[in-house]
Amino acid sequence: MTEDPELLIGLSDGELEALADGVLSPTVQQRLDELLARNAEGPLSAPEQAELDRLLDRVDHLTTVKTRARYTLHQRVAVSRT
């Protein structure tokens, strides 16, 4: 199972579950929502656009970590059944 580069190695099931359930903090989520709403209404200023881009990168990274954590948990269950 350790040959798969997508697996998160060295974490307990509890740690993987915590990662899989991870979310943005309420403050960050609120700011993201504000910027997305304003962006839908019209162009953002350059600093706001840069901030939105950074937040969207953060969301992408969080999604990747959550997916890898779920995948690792799934693989552990699959291996334990064999």
Secondary structure in CASP SS format (residue, H / E / C, confidence):
PFRMAT SS
TARGET T0000
AUTHOR 0000-0000-0000
METHOD secondary structure of the structure
MODEL  1
M C 1.00
T C 1.00
E C 1.00
D C 1.00
P C 1.00
E C 1.00
L C 1.00
L C 1.00
I C 1.00
G C 1.00
L C 1.00
S C 1.00
D H 1.00
G H 1.00
E H 1.00
L H 1.00
E H 1.00
A H 1.00
L H 1.00
A H 1.00
D C 1.00
G C 1.00
V C 1.00
L C 1.00
S C 1.00
P H 1.00
T H 1.00
V H 1.00
Q H 1.00
Q H 1.00
R H 1.00
L H 1.00
D H 1.00
E H 1.00
L H 1.00
L H 1.00
A H 1.00
R H 1.00
N H 1.00
A H 1.00
E H 1.00
G C 1.00
P C 1.00
L C 1.00
S C 1.00
A H 1.00
P H 1.00
E H 1.00
Q H 1.00
A H 1.00
E H 1.00
L H 1.00
D H 1.00
R H 1.00
L H 1.00
L H 1.00
D H 1.00
R H 1.00
V H 1.00
D H 1.00
H H 1.00
L H 1.00
T H 1.00
T H 1.00
V H 1.00
K H 1.00
T H 1.00
R H 1.00
A H 1.00
R H 1.00
Y H 1.00
T H 1.00
L H 1.00
H H 1.00
Q H 1.00
R H 1.00
V H 1.00
A H 1.00
V H 1.00
S H 1.00
R C 1.00
T C 1.00
END
